[in-house]
Amino acid sequence: MGQSAPNHHLREKIGQVNDERVTDICDCVLDILSVLFNVSGRDLRQPGRSSTSVARVRQIGMYVTHVTLGLSMAEVGRGFGRDRTTVMHACHLIEDMRDDPEFDQIVRMTERITAIAFRHLGAAQ
């Protein structure tokens, strides 16, 4: 298991990100999470505290956006409507929880689906 290195290849495809692009990328990730985990997109985007289950799905999303897509923690925070330190906490929490094989499988599936969703991003630019 262990920590995954950011996928620099995908970050190269994503390229320079302005605030609008960060928002678009994070909105796409939130839509993926909503479908994968059957959680309301509105709940995932809601500011403030959420139920543990919604918060956990959002944390997985922040982790995957940082690790798989290579966005900085500050960029992920802006895109998810959270602070950079919240993203840092989420990444550390998810990384620690990956010691559980079932949870790790869920995160790996989310990483793969997110990578597939963004793989052609560079070609469209």
C-alpha positions in Angstrom: 0.0 0.0 0.0 1.9 3.1 1.1 1.6 6.6 -0.3 1.1 7.0 -4.0 3.3 9.5 -5.8 1.5 12.2 -7.6 0.8 11.3 -11.2 3.1 13.8 -12.9 1.9 12.6 -16.4 -1.6 13.7 -15.6 -0.5 17.0 -14.1 1.4 17.7 -17.3 -1.8 17.1 -19.3 -3.8 19.3 -16.9 -1.1 22.0 -17.3 -1.3 25.4 -15.8 -4.4 25.8 -13.7 -6.2 29.1 -13.0 -9.0 29.3 -10.5 -11.7 28.5 -13.1 -9.8 25.4 -14.2 -9.3 24.3 -10.6 -13.0 24.6 -10.1 -13.8 22.7 -13.2 -11.4 19.8 -12.3 -12.7 19.6 -8.8 -16.4 19.8 -9.9 -15.7 16.8 -12.2 -14.1 14.9 -9.3 -17.1 15.7 -7.1 -19.4 14.4 -9.8 -17.4 11.2 -10.1 -17.6 10.8 -6.3 -21.3 11.4 -6.3 -21.9 8.6 -8.7 -19.4 6.2 -7.3 -20.5 6.5 -3.7 -24.2 7.4 -4.3 -23.8 10.7 -2.3 -25.6 13.9 -3.3 -23.3 16.3 -5.2 -25.0 19.1 -3.2 -24.0 17.4 0.1 -20.4 17.0 -1.1 -20.2 20.7 -2.2 -21.9 22.1 1.0 -19.7 24.3 3.0 -19.1 23.5 6.7 -19.3 20.2 8.4 -21.1 17.2 7.0 -22.1 13.7 8.2 -19.1 11.4 8.6 -20.0 9.4 5.5 -20.2 12.5 3.3 -17.0 14.0 4.8 -15.2 10.7 4.2 -16.2 10.6 0.5 -15.1 14.3 0.2 -11.8 13.4 1.9 -11.2 10.6 -0.6 -11.9 13.1 -3.4 -9.5 15.6 -2.0 -6.8 12.9 -1.6 -7.3 11.6 -5.2 -7.4 15.1 -6.7 -4.0 15.8 -5.0 -2.3 12.5 -5.5 -3.7 11.3 -8.8 -4.2 14.6 -10.6 -1.3 16.4 -9.0 -3.1 19.5 -7.9 -1.5 21.3 -5.0 -3.2 21.1 -1.6 -4.0 24.8 -1.9 -5.6 24.3 -5.4 -7.6 21.3 -4.1 -8.7 23.4 -1.1 -10.0 26.2 -3.4 -11.7 23.7 -5.7 -13.4 21.9 -2.8 -14.3 25.1 -1.0 -12.0 24.1 1.9 -8.8 25.3 3.4 -5.4 23.9 2.4 -4.9 22.5 6.0 -8.2 20.7 5.6 -6.9 19.0 2.5 -3.6 18.2 4.3 -5.6 16.6 7.1 -7.8 14.6 4.6 -4.7 13.3 2.7 -3.0 12.2 5.9 -6.2 10.6 7.1 -6.9 8.7 3.9 -3.2 7.6 3.6 -3.4 6.2 7.1 -6.7 4.4 6.4 -5.2 2.7 3.3 -3.7 0.2 5.7 -7.1 -1.5 5.6 -7.2 -3.6 2.4 -10.9 -3.0 1.8 -10.5 0.7 2.2 -7.4 0.7 0.0 -9.3 -1.1 -2.7 -12.0 1.7 -2.7 -9.3 4.4 -2.9 -7.5 2.5 -5.7 -10.8 2.2 -7.7 -11.5 5.9 -7.2 -7.9 6.8 -8.4 -8.3 4.6 -11.5 -11.6 6.0 -12.4 -10.4 9.6 -11.9 -7.3 8.9 -14.0 -9.4 7.5 -16.8 -11.8 10.5 -16.7 -8.8 12.9 -17.1 -6.5 10.9 -19.4 -7.5 12.7 -22.6 -7.5 16.1 -21.1 -4.3 17.2 -22.8 -5.6 16.1 -26.3 -8.6 18.4 -25.9 -6.6 21.5 -25.2 
